[in-house]
Amino acid sequence: MSEDVISYNYKIKDVLERQNKNGYNVFSAFSCIGGSCIGYKLAGFNVIGINEIDKRLVDVYKRNFDDCKYIYNQDIRELLNLAKEKKLPQELYNLDVFDCSPPCTPFSIAGKMEKGWGKEKKFAEGQKKQTLDDLAFIALDLIKELQPKVVVLENVIGLLFDKCSYYKNKILKTFNEIGYNVDIYKISCADCGVCQLRPRCFFIASRKDLPFLLIKIIKKQHIIFGRIKEHNITDENLYKFSNALEKTIQYYTFGEKNLINAFKKATGKDGYFSYKVHLDDKICFTLAGDIIRDHLTITDDKKLRKLTNTELLKISGFPLDFNFISRQEYNYLKYVVSPIVYELYGRQIKEYLDKIK
């Protein structure tokens, strides 16, 4: 395997061959199933610890990678209390990189945004009744205690919209108050060579006693779905739809990106906004919603089918042998930014850390 930035058709063994090569340690909060962790490993980092409230997601990560020293399957607020009491391992107080992706539901342009701010709710992230819009600041309180050299905080692009300016500015102000210089970067998975749009904002910060960390935005050649699409699919389950969806599909016009017009023709009503049709000559949509139900494509003989497991892994830039034990678990891919993004920018962070040794 070349030491170039990895692309599709890689496997977990390729991740294991690259991890822990550069001598730098990463801790990942809100780690989900380990998308960012895989990226850091590909860039040569040692992911020594993770924090994730949802046991189902932790189990998926552990099933694929069993080398993590510190796994905190708990609310980050509890981890913060341990940090304040100096009860965490000393390694975590001497981190090179602290990575975090606080749940993005409150700032998603597909969600209710400010209508849900400050309200307790039982969210999908962890299945615990809690507020989510303050979790970035809980993470920043933890960062204040741990004082890592570099911080990478990722969230949805909606956080940069005017209606979210209070939160964005408060994040910037808090970084400054806890001793970090920070810059905001708009990064799209598609620009990193991933066949998925998924634009995101990254707050990338370095401690004030260190030189300023400046990231160079890299844009690679876009990959269209036709390059990674599977053909001659015989799995009949991928062609099975509900009766209502079967009726709608009869009105689908090939080339349309969704089923909105088809549903209108079939029922005279507006609906089916979540259903997307991935076209061969386009970059894939951001994976969202029920991705194993709502994301479709067109076969060579002009039929609609659901995406295959391999296609979902490739659209997400995940190892092709990543172990999901059920079709339903592939839905977790909607939560992650591609490992390829983190590898690409992790390499720049590694170069920065080399310079400040």
Steps between C-alpha positions, in 0.01 A plus 500: 500500500639837395558765763296740287166617633279195496192474281246230432546124515703503820446266794552497875842337463612810309389714794685279746817517291500880509387580854741605774780583256556867581518485880209741565195422713135583434194490722160510329182621670157428349690236307192321362616190306849642453496687169746766613702240692553296184617813321753586771624140498548517123704817552727316745354609835438287806137531615544430869147577615140563402187637663154407372174490693326246278603143585383372160749726325781411741433132436536553124831681552636231734389226261725651230786640712595347834817698567355808672639541854234727646132459409253726680150381414328781687366853487783744431381698804610207716836491325538872567444443871772234502735740324436776752568259784826394330379142487580435134820326382797733476528434127172684445646813659785491246315450172622605160151518349153521652235417241129557552181504297217616728156382381388726217121467526444853643686666211403277209337678207286187462374532858312761705811697596413767757155355578672226698770704668521470876233229521549158651408220264574132454728525196629215284853580617517282810127455555527716810279798581732797484571831333740488205572861412723538809713192434761691301559713809519195727768373262680835521491479881662157471760641260576770755579228756706281266683776306589298188733658245244491217121489498276400209130575558269401213136585440243557226534795265174639643695614806649774278160638394392838634228350721771298678745789534454513878625143535781541247626818667472346845711204386765735362495709818526194723797366305674833559412500870638151561830582329465407133542669165232371264390527140188372323520290185221400264582154372295278270547124486467525121796737478710245689445228242195341663187422296272691737423871533475534882634854560625560853660772709817430694628709789872417502696647790848501648606594852611862534844403632562328164530640147172565317371195313396592147329234290521512123170409337560221248262428214531167327327380186131432555382140480162430343279213611547311174864437593413306816161357407442125500338332200305178439355500850291190564401559863121509478472684833645810335201511263231455765299809593185577694176503303485880518854535372438248220209714385712815507787341309266435208490877447876556532670665202854372454755770564313664788699528823212418732144365517325828573351543152411130479315518832314812384392322183397188689305666782453866416674583827842623608723244667781247484755775555746260664531268199806564284605343170876484451587555133807356328631837381459683834671509838284320756272691730589532866388177666211593729168369619442126480784437257426133442142587402507851355809494277448343159672469166418394143607160368639441151157371392323815628364376829526665839674318783640574844873555546713198578702466820824541303371814331409651838852425628661653190277809513617543860866422426503214753704179488321252279516228766372724780294262710134592529311194619165602352368701210340736752841591648603656170270786597771615743698624198268802485663630819860506376729722300719286276829367642662620176434861605670446835793324340552782254504773764654277768812489284526879521457488877775238516733732303416784740578283803829396341601866468425591861681204660 
